[in-house]
Amino acid sequence: MLPIRSENLVLAVPASYDINNHLKSYAVTLKDIISGKWLDATVSAVPVNFFANYPFILHKKSKDMYKRAIRIFNNKNMHPTIVGQIEDFYTLYFLARSGQGIVFLRDSLLKYMEPTQNLVYYKIADPLITRNINIYYKKDALTQSMQS
């Protein structure tokens, strides 16, 4: 295994959901997510269970993102309504943007998406929001460029 970098999960909530009116001080901007400023300790994180009464759309059950989301929910003894399971991040983004449900997105993905007023982003208070990205390889199969 060769560690490459880490990425963080951000909660994307449709702007039409009433809860956003109560959590304005927790919202983070797309600009702050892209710059990485949202990860500063000075930026407040919101407990995921604040969203317990709202629908979620998750990745397919076979994906790490699904398992990670379920563990995040379990950490807060939360059992949200899951209204869909989707294969890819882009579809999750567009479903959330159209108001269909709350989604977890990779912060690195958001730099490729056009800004929208239809989503509000939140930093979640859980250590599982950070995940490592690794390359797996057969022993003794690294090329010269991979070793440096």
Secondary structure, 3 states (H helix, E strand, C coil): CEEEEEEEEEEEEECCCCHHHHCHHHEECHHHHHHCHHHCCCCCCECHHHHCCCCEEEECCCCHHHHHHHHHHHHCCCCCCEEEEECCHHHHHHHHHCCCCEEEEEHHHHCCCCCCCCEEEECECCHHHEEEEEECCCCCCCCHHHHC
